[in-house]
Amino acid sequence: MTEAEASYDTASDLCSAGRHADAEPHARRAAALAPDVADHHRLLAEILLELDGRGGEAVSAARRAVETDPADHWNHYTLYRALSARLDWAACEEPLLAAVALVPDDPDYRLFLGLLRVRLGRSPEAVPDLQAVLDGQPGPGVLRTLIEYLESCGIPGPVRTTYERCAVRLGRPDLSVPGAAGTDRTLLREQAEVALRLSTALGQDEPTTLAARERARALAEAVLAVDRRNKTAKAALKRLATFEDIPLSLYAAPDTAREHGRTLTDLGERISALAARLETEPGDPDLVVRLLRTTLDARDLCTSIGMTETREQLTALAASALTTLREHWRPEPEERRQLADALDAAGLAREYPAFHHWLLAPAGETRHADAAGHGRADGDTPAHRTTRAHASPADPDGPRRTGMAS
């Protein structure tokens, strides 16, 4: 066994034990020692997908796997997973098409491709792929995945028949028609659950169609008209109310929303990486300025598109890094002045006044402030307003693979 093979086996064993962080250096070593082996690059990509803030590296590793062995469909699938984890939906289609071309009868790849095309607003192109999935007699899990995913997209007209076929096979009525449940308590409960799923989907990774929002409201109201105490329907309406301040332009501009999603993913990864570096390189003026400037960029983007909760999460991450810096860094006066000057030059002193004041204050005063808990870095997070963030949707994969990371 070669050294590269030994490293690969070690990384695989650690992955099987769920120790992905420990597996990474071994996978990197295997890829470096035998760069012409696609399995090594693919394993590295799969490991990086399990680690926070490593999406860009995962894409690079997956691309190397594809370049090394383009005839292996697993390499294309891994690239698809890495791209979908970064919400780069438009780029996801190419590796999926390659995987389907290599294994045309694979139902999972056809399912992912069909759902991706629905997401991209190209439902007519999705029909043959989804039809092929249904022709393969899928199990209940795949049928539920299709139903829930199409509901989250508002059930576009071209795939309406697909949706109805799934519902029939599961022995359920068309759950998306308000009032169809009549007074049947079981069906009312199921309709309320559909309404809640739809309302939750509105906050996932990128806004779904306005039709989905309207359908969720109509379903919930129809259920409550019969069962006024239905808590699930009430929860759906409450969830919908939290999204009233999301600009409707986002629903009408999916391309823009996808671009915003990619940008926020990049900014979030950058903030995480800079915050981690700050722990090992405290006081580096360039590092601090880049962290705070990137945080402001993310904050401004989140504010402009109504994603304030995401903004708060990102600014809190930077604030936590500043708090850690203040607790563990013992700078000399000259180091304080250098960092304060760097903040001034970058126009950040006004945005982070408490941290800037801490840098300029005499050493005794800063120790007193830290001990008293005054002027903490998290007080520098700008203007707290309350809208809701877009979280990630449920993974629509079938039972065999974890793709369409949404």
N, C-alpha and C positions, 0 to 999 in steps of 0.2 A: 504494500500500500504506500502510495506517495504521500508526501507531507500535505499536499493540497487536498487529497482525498481524506486524510485523517482530520484536517481542519473542517472539511465539509461535513463529515460524519458527526464530529463534536457539535457543530452548529445545529445540525438536524436534531440531535438528541436533546440539546438544550431547548430548542423550539418546542419539541414534543412535551417537554416539562413546563412549558409556559414561560421560560426564562429568556425572553427575546433580547433584552438588553445585554445579558451575558453572552448570547449567541452571536451578536453583531461582530465583535472583533474576529471571531473564528471564521465567519462567513466572508469578511473582508479579506482575511488572509488567504482563504481558498481562492477567491476571485483574483487576487493579486498574483498568486503562485501559478494559477492555470487560467489565464484570461480567455483562453480559447474554448473553455467549457461553459456552455450556456447555463447549465444547472446551477453553477456557482453564483452567477449574477442574478438568476431568478430567485434563489434562496435569499440572497442579500436583500433584494427588493421586497420579498414577502416579510422579512424581519423588520425592515424599515417601516413598512405599512403598519406594524403593530406598535411603533414607537411614536409618541406625540411630536409634532413639529418636524417630521422627517420626510414629508411628502415629496418635496423636490428631489431629494436624494433617491427616493424609491422609484420615481419616474426615470431618473438617469440610469439606475441599475437595471430596470426592466427594459429600457431601450437597448442597453448593451446585450442583454439576453436575446432580444429579437435580432439584433445585428449579427450575433454570433451563430444563432441557429434559427433562421426564419421559417424553417419547415416544421417546427414544433409548436403546435397550437397553444400549449400551456404558456409559452413565452408571450404570445400575443394577448392571452387572457390576463396574465399578470400585469402587462402594460395597461390594459383596459382598467383593471382594478386600481392601479396607481393613479391614473388620470382621473378616474371617477372620484377617488378620495380627495382630489384637489378641486372637485366640482368643474373640471374642464370637460363638460359634456360634449361639446362640438368635436374635440380631439378624440373622444372615446370611440367614435364610430369606426375609424380606420382599423385599429387592432381587432375590434369585434368582427368586422367584415373579413379580415384575414383569417381569424379563427374559424368562422363559418365556412370559408372557402376550403380550409384544410379538413374540417370535420362537418360536412353539410348536414348530417343527420343528428347532430348533437342538439337535444331539445333545450338545454340550458343556454347555449349560445344564441339560439333563435329567440328564446324568451328575453334575454338581456338586450338583444338588438331591437326587438319589437318595442320593449318598454323605453329604450333610449330614444327611439324615433318618436314615440308619443311625447316624451319629455321635450324633445326638440321642436314640437309643434308640427310634425310631419306624420300625422296619424294615418293618412291613406297608405303611406309606404310601410307602416307597421302591420297592416292587416295580414299580408301573406305570412309574415313571421309568426304572429300570434295564432293564426289559423293552423299553421304547421304544428305549433305546440299543442293545440287542442286536438288535432288529429292523432297525436301520439298518445292519447288517453292518459293525461297527467293525473296525479293523485290530488287529494283535497288540499294539500299544502300549496301546490302550484296554483290551483284554482283560486284559493283565497288570496294569494299574492296578486294575481291578475285583477281580481275584483277590487281589492283595497287600493292598488296602485292606480287603476283607471278611475276610481272614485276620487282619489287625491288630485287627479288632473281634470276633474270635471266631466269625465266620460265623453270625450269628443265624439261627434257624430259618426265618423268612419269606423270607430271601434265599438259602437253601441251594440252591434250584433254579437261581437266577441264577449262583451260584458254579460249580455243576457244568456248566452250559451253557458258561461261559467256559473251563473246563478241557478240555471235549470239543473245543471249537473250536480250541484251541491244540494238540490232539493229545496231551494229557497226561492221566494218570489223576487221580483225586481225591487230590491230594497231601496232604490234611489228615487222612487216615485212617492211624493208626499201624499198621505191619505190612503195608500194602497194597503196598509195593514188593517184598516177598519178598526174594530175594537178588540182584535186578537192581542192579548197581552204579550205573548211571546214575540209576535212580529213587531209590536210596538217597541219592545225592548231592543230588538235587533235594529230597527230603524233608528232608534236613539243612539245606538252604538255607531252606526254609520255616520250620523250627524257629528258625533264627537270626533270620529276619525278624520272626517273632512275638515272640521274646524281646527284640529291639531295640525293637519297637513299644511294649513295656510301659513304656519310659522316655520316650515322646514326648508332649510338651505336656500331656497329661492321661492318667491311667491308662486303659487299655482294660479289657475285661471280664476277670474272673478266669478265665472259660472259655478265653480266649486263652492265658493263662499256663499253664493245665493242659494245653492242647493242645500247646503248644510243648514242655513237659516230656515228654509222652507220645511225641511224634514223635522227639525226640532220643534218648530211652531205647530206642525201638524200633529206630532206626537202629544204635545202639551194640550192641544185642543181636546184630546180624548182623555189623556191621563195627566192632569194638572200637577201631579206630585212626582212626575218622573224626574229623578235627580240627574240621570245621564243627559237628557235633553236640556235640562237647565244648565248643566256644565258646558254643553256645546254652545249655548247662547252666550254664556258668560265668557267663554274662550273667544268667540267671535267678536264680542264687544271690546276685547283688549286690542284688536287689530284695526279698530275704526280709524286710528290716526296714521296708519301706514299709507303713504301716498299711493293713490290708485294708478299713477303713472307706472309704478313697478309692475302692476298686473298687465298693463298694456305693452310693456317693453321687455319681453323675456330675454332678448339678447343683452340689453343693458343690465338686467338683473343677474344674468350669468357672469357678465364681466365684473360686476360688483362683487359677486361671490368669490370669483378667482382672486380679485385684488385683496379682499379681506383675508382670504386664506393665506396669501403670501405675506401680508402685513402681520398676521397673527404668528406665523412661523418665525418671521424675522424678530418680532418682539420676544418670543420665547427664547430664541437663540441668544439674543443680546443680553437678556436678563440672566441666562445661565452663565454667559461669559463674565458678566459683571461680578459674579460670586468669586471667580478665580482671578479677576483682574480689577479689583476695586480701585476706584479713583481715576481710571483712565479717562481723561476729558473727552477724547474722541468717541469712546464707547458710550459714555453717559449721554452725550449730545445725540448720537445716533439713536439710542434707545428712546429718548424723550421726543425727538423729532418724528420717529416712526410711529410712536404712540399718538402724537397729535394728528398725523396723517390718517391713521385709522379712526381716530375720534371724529375728525371732520367728515370722513366718508360715511361713517355710521349715522352721524347727525343728519347729513343731507338726504339719506334714504330711509330715515325713521327707524333705525336699528339701534336704539339707545341701550338696550340691555347688553348687546354684544359690545358696544362701545364701553360700557361700564366694566365688563369683564376684562377687556384689553387694557384699559387705563388702570384697573386694579392690579393687573399683573405687573405693570411698570411701577406702580406705587409700592407694591410689595418689594420689588427689587431695590428701590430707593430706601425703604425702611431697613432692609437687611444691610445695605451699604452704611447707613447711619449707625446701626447697632454694632457693626464689626470693623469698620474702617476707622483708623486713628491717624488722620492726616496731619502733616506738618502745616503751619500757617501758609507757607508758599504753595503747597499743594491745594489748599482751600482756595487761595486767590486764583490759581490757574484754572481750576474748574469753574469758579464763579465767573471769571472773564470769558471762558468758553461758552457758558450759558448766555451771558450778555451778548456776545458776538453772534450767537445763533438766534437771538430773539426769544429765548426760552425763559429768561428770568421772570418775565411778567406772567407766563403760563404756569410756572412752578414757584410761586413766591415763598412758600414755607421752606422748601429745600434750599432755595437761593439764600434766604435769610440765615439758615443754619450754616451755610458755607461761610458767610461773612461775619457771623457772631463770634465773640471771643470763646476760646475753648471751654472755660469754666461755665459760661452761659449755655453753651450747647449741651454740655453734660447734664446741667440742671434741667434743661428743656426735655432732653431725652428721658431722664428719670421721671419727670412729671407727666410725660406723655403728651406734651404740647408740641404743636407744629409738626406733627408726623407727616411723612411723605404722602400718606393717603389723603390728607387734607388738600393736597394739590390737584386731585383729580377734578377737572373742570365741570362746571354746571351740570348738576344731576337733574335730568328730566326723565319722565317715565313713559316709554313706549315699550314694545316687546321685540325681542330678537327672533331671528329665524334659526331654529335649531335644526338638527339633522333628522330626516325622515326614517321610518322603519326600513330596514334593509329588505329590498324586494326579491332577494335571491331565492332560488329553490333550495332544496335540502342539501345539495352537493357542494356548492361553492359559495363564497362570500364576495360577490361583486356588486355592481351598481351602488357602491358606497355612497349614500346620499345624505 
